[in-house]
């Protein structure tokens, strides 16, 4: 069965969830180094793509983001952020 398309509502930022493959651990360090690196990368991508990040939650095996960006950069932004996880 094909996956349903992403629903985008005007004036509402989408809730983005990134998970490790088969729900494997994404942030392996016991200390906060991996989390800090991810947040640093997100800050750089915010500037590069004009992303507004409203909220985030970094868990050991997944990430939640509440963000908004220009529509024409959405797929590129998803790809770039996904590579950092």
C-alpha positions as a printed NumPy array, in Angstrom:
array([[ 0.   ,  0.   ,  0.   ],
       [ 1.513,  3.379, -0.967],
       [ 2.255,  5.923,  1.709],
       [-0.189,  8.819,  2.058],
       [ 1.109, 12.172,  0.896],
       [ 2.249, 14.751,  3.416],
       [-0.538, 17.134,  4.391],
       [ 0.564, 20.761,  4.566],
       [-1.839, 23.227,  6.136],
       [-1.386, 26.917,  5.402],
       [-0.1  , 28.937,  8.37 ],
       [ 0.669, 25.795, 10.41 ],
       [ 4.238, 24.487, 10.714],
       [ 4.521, 20.74 , 10.044],
       [ 5.518, 18.246, 12.722],
       [ 8.565, 16.394, 11.388],
       [ 9.723, 13.095, 12.867],
       [13.055, 11.524, 11.978],
       [13.786,  8.017, 13.18 ],
       [16.798,  5.762, 13.044],
       [16.569,  2.799, 10.686],
       [14.426,  0.107, 12.365],
       [14.197,  2.493, 15.327],
       [17.888,  2.074, 16.035],
       [19.77 ,  4.55 , 18.201],
       [20.612,  7.768, 16.354],
       [22.539,  9.609, 19.052],
       [25.106,  7.1  , 20.308],
       [27.206,  9.196, 22.703],
       [26.406,  8.852, 26.38 ],
       [27.131, 12.545, 26.852],
       [25.546, 15.442, 24.978],
       [28.09 , 15.666, 22.107],
       [25.831, 14.098, 19.462],
       [22.867, 16.226, 20.522],
       [24.976, 19.394, 20.417],
       [26.338, 18.509, 16.966],
       [22.808, 17.98 , 15.644],
       [21.659, 21.331, 17.037],
       [24.709, 23.063, 15.54 ],
       [23.906, 21.53 , 12.14 ],
       [20.261, 22.614, 12.451],
       [21.37 , 26.19 , 13.247],
       [23.506, 26.246, 10.092],
       [20.669, 24.866,  7.954],
       [18.25 , 27.42 ,  9.44 ],
       [20.414, 30.213,  8.073],
       [21.089, 28.479,  4.752],
       [17.435, 27.628,  3.985],
       [15.594, 30.331,  5.927],
       [13.999, 27.791,  8.264],
       [12.049, 28.95 , 11.307],
       [12.382, 26.348, 14.044],
       [ 9.656, 26.66 , 16.669],
       [10.321, 23.581, 18.776],
       [12.423, 20.427, 18.867],
       [12.76 , 17.297, 20.936],
       [15.87 , 15.139, 20.577],
       [15.43 , 11.574, 21.792],
       [18.003,  8.794, 21.705],
       [16.424,  7.07 , 18.692],
       [14.425,  9.85 , 17.003],
       [13.913, 13.596, 16.592],
       [10.803, 15.786, 16.559],
       [10.902, 19.174, 14.822],
       [ 8.264, 21.869, 14.448],
       [ 9.572, 24.055, 11.631],
       [ 8.556, 26.222,  8.704],
       [10.446, 27.125,  5.505],
       [ 9.804, 28.366,  2.019],
       [ 7.784, 25.839,  0.026],
       [10.215, 25.56 , -2.871],
       [13.003, 24.484, -0.48 ],
       [10.96 , 22.   ,  1.552],
       [12.152, 18.758, -0.06 ],
       [15.778, 19.922, -0.185],
       [15.584, 20.944,  3.469],
       [14.122, 17.568,  4.477],
       [16.936, 15.77 ,  2.654],
       [19.697, 17.901,  4.176],
       [18.324, 17.616,  7.72 ],
       [17.828, 13.865,  7.255],
       [21.486, 13.379,  6.361],
       [22.544, 14.848,  9.691],
       [20.663, 12.252, 11.73 ]])
